[in-house]
Amino acid sequence: ISPLDEQAVRDFAQKCKGVVNAIAVSCAFAPANYEQELRAAAIIAEELGEDFAVSLSHQVGAIGLLERENATILNASLFGVAKRVVDGFQSALLSHGLKVDSYLTQNDGTLMTAEEAIRLPILTVGSGPTNSMRGACALAKLSDALVIDVGGTSADVGILIDGFPRESSAAVEVGGVRTNFRMPDLISIGLGGGTLVREEDGGVRVGPDSVGYRVVTEALITGGSTLTLSDISTKGGRLDGFGDASKVSGVKDATVTAALAWVDEQVQILCDRMKASRTSLPLIAVGGGSHLVPDSIPGVAGVIRPAHHSVANAFGAAIAEASGAVDRVYRYEAEGRDACLDDAKRLATEAAIRAGADVDHVRITSVVEVPMSYLPGQGCRVQVKAAGPLAIH
């Protein structure tokens, strides 16, 4: 839109010297042309040193100036935390005599190097549910399915397409701030094994508060005094072998029926909201609280509880692949559609290889084209992902 005011960047960098530990840089239409952001970063490096942390918007978010700017600022604010966490992981590995490359899972269910995680920590904040979804996919040997991950406090429902979590197409709010970085399309509610159940005014109220991980000591079946959904599930015959079932003998049958009916209704609502079409998909139930999920749900082609479902999260992280992604705006009129798509695929493949993917087994996992009618020259936003198993050295 206008030339970069390099002197203004230098002046700003000097004002930040000794005051802040990271700078976020965001330019208009950076996903289409990020040269100004790269130049601004180079100037900041000249003024503050090569090691000064800089967050660039074209590496973080997509088209949408305000949302991308927000995501870039959040990314910059996480630099310090990310470095401490990664350094802690690597120190722990070295203390056990493991001199190995380390990777972290990211929001799309794939891996990123430890160095990338320090530079782009915002891309890891949604990795927990995606690990569970990828693990569910592998354990159930399905590539297209709904997945519900039930823990002690909450339940997350997502959908797998060709083995990968569907990405959210809407702006994602983080702490009330609208952003547009890559996040899985998930719906979460307060429903878990530790969710509290209360008898009030002749009825039953479930949640949303929970004892969380303390369910192992505070639930009735574990010797505590708090009625939780794990107690309800035990009395209702859904949970067996955890705690002492005799501890819930005094819980009213009407309370159990009402609480389980609420659970069943919530799970069905979540599944209906997540489905993109009328086609029935199976539901894979994983997580420590998956015993709460009923055996049959209207509109769902069966409920699957694979072996080792309680550790699907760890399994998903262990089998994750290295990946690369490109989200750019091309002008088809100038270069031609095929040439633009080939370029995007090449860039995504190269990014996956840099992330550690085996060069002989990298594949393109998704290609999305979004025409941008308000741009000249047949402008089109192209999103391409590539992934492959880690290269073994």
SVG drawing of the C-alpha trace seen along z (x, -y; Angstrom):
<svg xmlns="http://www.w3.org/2000/svg" viewBox="-39 -8 63 62">
<polyline fill="none" stroke="black" stroke-width="0.4" points="0.0,0.0 2.9,-2.4 6.7,-2.1 8.2,-1.0 9.3,-3.9 12.7,-2.4 13.7,-5.2 10.4,-4.9 11.2,-1.2 14.7,-2.1 13.4,-4.8 10.8,-2.4 13.4,0.3 15.6,-2.1 12.6,-3.0 12.1,0.7 15.7,1.2 16.0,2.5 12.2,2.1 10.7,5.1 12.0,8.6 10.0,9.2 8.5,7.2 5.5,8.1 5.5,7.0 2.4,6.9 1.9,5.4 -1.2,5.1 -1.6,8.1 1.5,9.7 0.4,13.2 0.4,11.9 3.7,9.9 5.8,10.2 8.9,8.4 8.2,5.4 7.9,7.6 11.2,9.3 12.9,5.9 11.4,4.6 12.8,7.7 16.2,7.1 16.3,3.5 15.3,4.6 18.1,7.1 20.5,4.4 19.4,2.2 18.8,4.7 20.9,7.7 20.4,10.9 19.0,12.8 16.3,10.3 12.9,12.0 10.6,10.9 7.2,12.2 6.2,11.8 2.5,11.9 2.9,13.8 4.4,16.7 1.6,16.8 -1.8,15.8 -3.8,15.6 -5.7,12.9 -7.5,10.6 -5.4,7.7 -6.8,7.3 -7.0,11.0 -3.5,11.7 -2.1,8.7 -3.7,10.1 -2.2,13.6 1.2,12.1 1.1,10.1 0.0,13.2 2.8,15.2 5.4,12.6 4.1,12.6 4.7,16.4 8.4,16.4 9.7,16.4 7.4,19.1 8.1,21.2 11.9,21.0 11.7,22.0 9.5,25.0 11.6,26.2 14.8,25.7 13.3,27.7 12.4,30.5 15.8,30.6 17.5,30.5 15.4,33.4 16.4,35.4 20.1,34.7 19.9,35.6 18.7,39.1 21.6,39.4 19.3,38.8 21.0,36.7 18.2,36.6 16.2,34.2 13.1,33.0 9.7,32.1 6.5,30.6 3.0,31.3 1.2,28.4 -2.5,27.4 -3.0,29.3 -1.9,32.7 1.6,32.7 5.1,32.0 7.3,29.0 11.0,28.8 11.8,27.4 13.4,24.4 10.2,23.7 8.1,24.1 10.2,21.3 9.6,19.1 5.9,19.9 4.6,21.0 1.0,19.9 0.8,22.8 1.0,25.3 -1.7,24.0 -4.4,26.3 -2.3,29.4 -3.8,31.3 -7.1,32.2 -5.5,32.8 -3.2,35.3 -6.2,37.2 -7.9,37.1 -4.9,38.4 -4.4,41.1 -8.1,42.0 -7.7,42.2 -4.8,44.7 -6.2,46.8 -9.6,47.2 -8.0,47.6 -10.4,45.0 -9.6,41.9 -13.0,40.2 -14.9,40.1 -16.1,37.9 -14.0,38.0 -14.9,37.2 -12.1,36.8 -13.5,36.8 -11.2,36.0 -11.8,35.1 -13.1,31.6 -14.2,31.2 -15.2,33.0 -13.9,32.0 -15.5,33.0 -13.9,32.7 -13.9,34.4 -11.3,36.3 -11.0,35.9 -8.5,38.2 -6.9,38.8 -6.3,35.2 -8.4,32.9 -10.6,30.4 -9.2,26.9 -11.5,24.1 -12.5,21.8 -13.8,19.1 -11.9,16.6 -10.7,18.3 -10.9,16.4 -8.1,16.8 -8.9,15.2 -11.5,13.1 -9.1,11.9 -10.1,12.7 -7.3,14.4 -6.9,16.4 -4.0,18.8 -4.4,22.5 -6.6,24.2 -8.6,27.4 -12.4,27.1 -13.5,28.2 -16.5,27.8 -15.8,28.1 -18.2,28.3 -17.8,28.8 -18.4,32.6 -15.9,35.0 -15.4,37.7 -14.9,35.2 -17.9,33.0 -20.1,32.3 -23.6,33.6 -26.1,31.9 -29.6,32.5 -31.4,29.2 -35.0,28.1 -36.3,31.6 -34.1,31.9 -30.5,32.7 -27.9,30.1 -24.7,31.3 -21.6,29.2 -20.1,27.1 -17.6,27.1 -15.5,30.2 -13.0,31.7 -10.8,32.4 -7.8,34.6 -8.8,34.8 -11.5,37.3 -9.2,40.0 -9.5,38.8 -12.7,36.8 -15.3,38.9 -17.5,41.2 -16.1,44.3 -12.6,43.3 -13.4,42.6 -14.3,38.9 -17.5,37.1 -18.3,35.4 -20.9,36.8 -19.3,36.8 -20.2,38.1 -17.8,41.0 -20.0,42.0 -23.1,41.7 -21.4,43.7 -20.5,46.4 -24.0,46.7 -25.4,46.6 -23.3,49.5 -21.1,47.6 -17.9,47.6 -16.5,50.8 -13.3,51.5 -12.5,48.0 -13.0,47.4 -15.4,49.1 -18.9,49.4 -20.4,50.0 -19.7,46.4 -22.5,45.2 -25.2,47.6 -27.0,44.7 -27.2,42.6 -30.9,42.4 -31.7,44.2 -33.7,41.1 -30.5,39.0 -28.5,41.4 -31.1,41.5 -31.4,37.7 -27.7,37.2 -27.0,39.8 -29.9,38.4 -28.2,35.0 -24.9,36.5 -26.5,38.3 -28.2,35.2 -25.1,33.1 -23.0,35.7 -25.7,35.9 -25.9,32.1 -22.1,31.9 -22.0,34.5 -24.9,32.8 -23.1,29.5 -19.8,30.9 -21.2,32.9 -20.7,31.0 -23.4,33.1 -26.2,35.5 -23.8,38.4 -23.5,40.5 -20.0,41.0 -18.8,43.3 -17.9,41.7 -14.5,42.6 -14.7,42.2 -11.3,41.7 -9.9,40.2 -10.2,41.2 -13.8,40.1 -15.0,41.7 -17.0,44.2 -19.6,41.5 -20.3,41.7 -23.4,43.9 -23.1,46.9 -25.5,45.6 -26.3,42.0 -29.0,41.0 -27.4,39.8 -24.1,41.5 -23.0,44.6 -21.9,46.4 -19.7,45.6 -16.2,47.1 -14.0,47.4 -10.6,48.7 -8.1,50.5 -5.9,48.1 -8.4,45.3 -7.5,43.7 -4.0,42.9 -5.0,41.8 -3.4,38.4 0.0,39.8 -0.4,42.2 -1.4,39.4 1.8,37.4 4.0,40.5 2.8,41.1 2.6,37.5 4.3,36.6 6.4,33.6 4.6,31.0 4.8,27.8 2.1,25.4 1.7,22.5 -1.1,19.9 -0.5,17.3 -2.3,15.1 -1.5,15.7 -2.6,13.9 -3.7,16.6 -4.0,14.2 -0.3,13.4 1.2,16.9 -1.6,19.4 -3.4,21.5 -1.4,24.7 1.9,22.9 0.7,21.2 -0.6,24.4 2.7,26.2 4.6,23.4 2.5,23.6 2.9,27.4 6.7,27.0 6.9,24.5 4.8,26.7 6.9,29.8 10.1,27.9 8.7,26.7 7.8,30.2 11.3,31.5 12.9,28.6 10.6,29.7 12.1,33.2 9.9,35.1 11.4,37.9 12.1,36.5 11.0,39.7 7.7,40.0 6.3,36.4 2.8,36.0 0.4,33.2 -2.4,33.7 -4.7,30.8 -5.2,28.0 -7.7,25.2 -8.4,22.4 -10.4,19.3 -11.1,16.8 -10.6,13.2 -12.9,11.2 -11.8,7.9 -8.2,8.3 -7.1,7.7 -5.6,10.4 -7.8,13.3 -6.5,13.2 -6.8,16.4 -5.8,17.5 -4.1,20.9 -3.6,23.1 -1.5,26.2 -0.3,28.7 2.3,31.4 3.2,34.0 5.4,37.1 7.0,39.4 10.1,38.2 13.4,39.0 15.4,41.5 19.1,40.4"/>
</svg>
